Amino acid sequence: MAKNVIPLSTVDWYGRAVTVVFLMGCPFRCPYCQNYSLLEMGKLVAEPADVKEIESEIEKNSPFISGVIFTGGEPFQQFDALRSLAEFAHRQGLLVGVETNGYYTDQIRQMIEADLVDLICMDVKVPLERDAYLRICGIDAADHVSDSLRLYDLCQEHEIDFEVRTTVFPDLIGSPQEIRSIATEVRELAGDVRYIIQQGIPEHAWKKLSQRSFTRDELMALAENAKPFLSDVRIRTRECGEERVSAS
């Protein structure tokens, strides 16, 4: 099996069985990164993907899956490999999803315009402010992510599914004010997109964090802060998976 590949997952693309491919390298340094153990020495360093090895893994799994999810790290940092692998997956008759932090707007646009992606899952880590991104990600990325959110109209033109995600941790990110701010900004920049609040798992984090996770009920309460701005708000927890938050 190719390294940094999960052959079969039923939790990474709602309602589908997929292969998950991790591409190394990321401009962010989020303390709660869940995938640091897949990267060299626990650091988010770039490493060229072995495209042929990954293609072989996708082809082998193709009878059992309907799509491939590319994640990281930040997959758009290895744009040539991502584009080549997406083309290969489509030739196998598979859908392509990409999980991105939204930093590489031009590359995301190129994938959309080339019809090489069927689902974009965009992380909005914090409210779209310089200081907030510096605090959590160690980089001033708010304008980049804002520009990427504005690509939603282009996604609609190309019939590409699109969702926004925020992963929350007590004492780090996830106050009602932060969720309200993110939902407001997402609505203004992208429109009425699907918004998912994910339960962060601190024991899997890169850096030492408070070991308490938000409970399902706490996430439901947080999600209520997004409902005035977005019609399709969901939560994801380890206990119950994905749940849509009903209208109040």
Residue pairs with C-beta under 8 A, 6 or more apart in sequence:
1 7
1 57
2 50
2 53
2 54
2 56
2 57
3 50
4 21
4 22
4 23
4 24
4 38
5 19
5 20
5 21
5 22
5 54
5 57
6 12
6 19
6 20
7 19
7 57
7 60
7 61
8 17
8 18
8 19
8 61
8 64
8 65
9 17
9 18
9 19
9 20
9 69
10 16
10 17
10 18
11 241
12 18
12 20
12 69
12 71
12 97
13 67
13 69
13 95
13 97
13 119
14 242
16 65
16 66
16 67
16 95
17 64
17 65
17 66
18 65
18 66
18 67
18 68
18 69
18 97
19 57
19 58
19 61
19 65
19 67
19 68
19 69
20 68
20 69
20 71
21 54
21 57
21 58
21 68
21 69
21 70
21 71
21 75
21 85
22 35
22 38
22 71
22 72
22 73
23 49
23 70
23 71
23 72
23 73
23 74
23 75
23 77
23 78
23 81
23 82
24 38
24 39
24 40
24 44
24 45
24 46
24 47
24 49
24 72
24 73
24 78
25 44
25 45
25 46
25 47
25 72
25 73
25 74
25 77
25 78
26 33
26 44
26 72
26 73
26 74
26 77
26 101
27 74
27 77
27 101
27 103
27 139
27 141
28 44
28 74
28 101
28 103
28 125
28 137
28 138
28 139
28 141
29 44
29 137
29 138
29 139
30 125
30 136
30 137
30 138
30 206
31 136
31 172
31 205
31 206
31 207
31 209
32 167
32 169
32 172
32 200
32 202
32 205
32 206
32 207
32 209
33 44
33 205
33 206
34 201
34 204
34 205
34 206
35 71
35 72
35 73
36 42
36 43
36 44
36 206
39 45
39 47
39 73
40 47
42 206
44 73
46 77
46 78
48 78
48 81
49 78
49 81
49 85
51 81
51 84
51 85
54 85
55 85
55 88
58 68
58 85
58 88
58 89
58 92
58 94
59 92
62 92
62 93
62 94
65 94
66 94
66 95
67 89
67 94
67 95
67 96
67 97
67 118
67 119
68 85
68 86
68 89
68 94
68 95
68 96
68 97
69 97
69 98
69 99
70 82
70 85
70 86
70 96
70 97
70 98
70 99
71 98
71 99
72 99
74 100
74 101
74 103
74 104
75 82
75 98
75 99
75 100
76 82
76 98
76 100
76 103
76 104
76 107
76 108
76 111
77 104
79 104
79 107
79 110
82 98
82 111
83 110
83 111
83 114
83 116
86 96
86 98
86 111
86 116
86 117
87 116
89 95
89 96
90 96
90 116
95 118
95 119
96 116
96 117
96 118
96 119
97 117
97 118
97 119
97 120
97 121
98 111
98 117
98 119
98 120
98 121
99 121
99 123
100 108
100 120
100 121
100 122
100 123
100 148
101 122
101 123
101 125
101 137
101 141
101 145
102 108
102 122
102 123
102 124
102 141
102 144
102 145
102 148
102 149
103 139
103 141
103 144
103 145
103 148
104 144
104 148
105 144
105 147
105 148
105 151
108 120
108 148
108 151
109 151
109 154
111 117
112 120
112 151
112 154
112 155
112 158
112 160
113 154
113 158
115 158
117 160
118 160
118 161
119 160
119 161
119 162
119 163
120 155
120 160
120 161
120 162
120 163
121 163
121 164
121 165
122 145
122 148
122 149
122 162
122 163
122 164
122 165
123 164
123 165
123 166
123 167
124 145
124 149
124 164
124 165
124 166
124 182
124 185
124 186
125 132
125 133
125 136
125 137
125 145
125 166
125 167
125 173
126 132
126 133
126 135
126 136
126 137
126 166
126 173
126 178
126 182
127 178
127 181
127 182
127 185
128 142
128 145
128 146
128 182
128 185
128 189
129 142
130 140
130 142
132 142
133 139
133 140
133 141
133 142
133 145
134 140
136 172
136 173
146 185
146 189
149 164
149 185
149 186
149 189
149 190
150 189
150 190
152 162
152 189
152 190
152 191
152 193
153 191
155 161
155 162
156 162
162 190
162 193
162 194
163 193
163 194
163 195
163 196
164 186
164 190
164 193
164 194
164 195
164 196
165 195
165 196
165 197
165 198
166 173
166 174
166 179
166 182
166 195
166 196
166 197
166 198
167 173
167 198
167 199
167 200
168 174
168 179
168 197
168 198
168 199
168 200
168 214
168 219
168 222
169 200
169 202
169 205
169 209
169 210
169 213
169 214
170 210
170 212
170 213
170 214
171 209
171 210
172 200
172 209
172 210
174 197
174 200
174 214
174 222
176 221
176 222
176 225
177 225
179 197
179 222
179 223
179 225
179 226
180 225
180 226
180 229
182 226
183 195
183 225
183 226
183 228
183 229
183 230
183 233
184 229
186 193
186 195
186 229
186 230
187 229
187 230
192 230
192 231
192 232
193 230
193 232
194 230
194 232
194 234
195 226
195 230
195 232
195 233
195 234
196 233
196 234
196 235
196 236
196 242
197 219
197 222
197 223
197 226
197 233
197 234
197 235
197 236
198 235
198 236
199 213
199 214
199 216
199 219
199 235
199 236
199 237
199 238
200 213
200 214
201 213
201 238
202 209
202 210
202 211
202 212
202 213
203 211
213 238
214 222
216 235
216 237
216 239
216 240
219 235
219 237
220 235
220 245
222 235
223 233
223 234
223 235
223 245
224 245
224 248
226 233
227 233
227 245
227 247
227 248
231 247
232 244
233 244
233 245
234 242
234 243
234 244
234 245
235 242
235 243
235 245
236 242
236 243
237 243
